[in-house]
Amino acid sequence: MRAVVQRVSRARVTVGEETVGSCDGGFLVLLGVEDGDGPKDADYMIRKITGLRIFEDGEGKMNLSLADTGGSVLLVSQFTLLGDARNGNRPGFSRAARPEEADRLYLLMADGIRRQGIAVETGRFRTEMDVHLTNQGPVTILLDSGKKF
């Protein structure tokens, strides 16, 4: 799994004119599920996302997590994070998981984050979405469950 975690003061995802998910302070997480990913990858990502200490404490150091700040998560599926553009200019997506498996793990991620006491809203899987955000900092962290060690 690959994730782009952005610290945001606000974020929302729309489908057409409808807002399908939003977050007022916390993380926008763009999630790509790779072929071969499973529950262990989801558990790893849940631990990393909920444990990231990238909010500033009283001394201005990035030392606080979502739980410390009362932040929430807007989780958006984005298979293009698995795009491979090493050969040529048109990316290939053969490493992306099949939609059924990606959706299952995406929902597992959302539920797992909720079980940690963090509010989660989501985009709409397999739908053309517009993502609007105010990246705070800016702070952006890349996570990859295949690069744990």
N, C-alpha and C positions, 0 to 999 in steps of 0.2 A: 504494500500500500504506500502511496505517496500522498502527502498532505502539504498544502501551503496554509500556514496559520498566520493570520494577520490580526494584530491588535487593533480593534476598531472602537471608535466612540459611537458609531452607529453603522448598521448595514441592513440591507433588505434585498430580497430577490423577488422579481416580478415575472409573471407570465402574462404577456399582453399588458393590460392595465391593472391586473389583479396582483396585489402583494400576497405572496404565498408563505413568506417567512421573513422574520426581522429580528434584530438584536440591537439593544440600546446599551452598548458598553460590554465589551468582552472580546470574543474571537469570531472572525469569519474564517471557516475552515473549508477549503476546497479539497475534495477527497477523490483520488483516483485509485481504483481497485485493479490490481494486476492479476493475470491468470496465475492460478496456484496459491493465491492468498487465501487464508482461512481464519478461523476464530482466534488463533494465537496472534496473528498479525493485527486483528481488530483489538484484542486485549492490550497489545503493546501500544498501539496508537491511542487508545483511551487513556492509558496510564500517562503517556507523554503529554497529551493535550491537556488533561485535567491537572497535571502536575507542573506544567510550564510556569516558571516564575518570571514573567516578563512585564509585570506591572510595577510601577515605582512605589517604594515605601516612603516614609516620612523624610528620609535622607536623600531621596532622589535616585536610589539604586533599584534596579530591576530585581525585586526580591519577593514579590507577591504573586499568588496564583489566582485563578478564577474564583475559587472558594473563598480566598481572603478578601476579595473585592466585591463579591456578590455578582460577578459577571455572568453572562450567558453565552451560548454558542449558536451561530447560524451555520449549519452544516449543509454544504452544497456538493452534490456529486459532479465530478468533472473528469470524464475519461480521458480528455486530451492531455492530462498530466502524464499519461503513459506514452505520449507521442514520441517517436524516434525519428529525428531528422538528421541523423549522422550521414546517411547516404542520400544525396540529392536535397531538394528544397521542399518536397511534399512529404510531411511526416506520415509514418506508418503507425498503425495502432494495434498491431498483432499481439502486443503484450498485454493489452487491456482484457480484463475478465469478460466473460459472456454477460450480457445484461442481467439475466436472471440471478446469477451468482453475485454480481456487483451490487444489485439492489438488496439482496439478502444481507450482505456484509455491511452495506451502507446503513440499513435499518438497525442491524446489530450494534453498529457504532453509536448511533443516536440513542438507543436504549441504554447502552453501557455508560455513556456520558451522563444520562439522566439518573442512573443508579448511583452515580457519584454525587448527586445532589445539585447538579448543574442544569439549569433550564436550557432546553435545546429546541430550536425550530429548524425546519429543513426547507430545501428547495423542492422542486417536483421532478422526480427521476425521469429520465429520457424525454425531457421537454426542453424546448428552446427557452432559455431564461435570460433576463437581464439582471446583473448583480450591481448594486449601488452600494458604495461604502465610503466611509471617511476613515482612512488608515491613520491611527494615532501613533505618532512618533516621527516618522513611520517605523513600525516594527513588523518585520516579516520573518518567519522561521520556516525552514523546509524540514520535513520529517519523511523518513523512508524506512518502513519496517524491514526492508531487505538489507539495510545498512545499520543494524543494531549494534554491531560490535566493531 
